[in-house]
Structure formats: structure tokens, C-alpha cells
């Protein structure tokens, strides 16, 4: 029974990654790019607004992929302190990865997605063990 629950957590986490990273981003996909702000709002006032969009998307993504783990931990009466730490760390990691792709142009989509898959793997291993 426990193995089935963990399997469901794993596949759901990866599915929710796809949902959040490709379907739910909406305007954030553009707004997390510094170039978009320069093109649409070329004003000193907005020069760092892409960072806010990047962080909002990253927090959304991190919460989404952590959600199955949260349910699993809660249903099994496990402590959530490390979970909260993981949520924050993976949000920041996701922002750095997306920044490298969207703004620095130092990685491509393949590398971006491999790094996100690695993030999810780290989330699952560190929170479920």
C-alpha cells in the first residue's frame, strides 16, 4: 500500500510540473523575461519587475510540485518543518534555472527541463525518506 502511495506522489509531482510550467504560466512566461519589460515598459521604474514575475512563477511551480508530497506527509502524520524549507529552496532554485534560460540565455529548454526533473527528484527523495 505504501509503495502505491509513493508511486502516486511521484507521477503526480511530475504531471503537476508539466501543468504549472507549460499550461499555467500564462503571462508570467513573458513577464519573467527582462527583454519583455524593456520592450513593453522601457522605463527605469520597471527595470526589476521581471524578477517579481520570475519569483511568482517559481513559488507557484514549487508549491505545485510539492503538493502531492504535502498530502502524503500530512496523511502520514509526518513533520512539515523540512517540507517548508524544501519549498523555499526549490522556489529559489527554480527561479535561478529559469533566469538562466529566460534572461541569461545560457541554457536551452532541454537543460531547463532536466534541471527541473532533478529538482523534483530531490524533493521526493529528501521529503519522503
Secondary structure, DSSP 8 states (H G I E B T S, - for coil): -HHHHHHHHHHHHHHHHHIIIIIS-TTHHHHT-HHHHHHH--SGGGTTHHHHHHHHHHHHHHHHHHHHHHHHHHHTT---HHHHHHHHHHHHHHHHHHHHHHTS--S-HHHHHHHHHHHHHHHHHHHH-
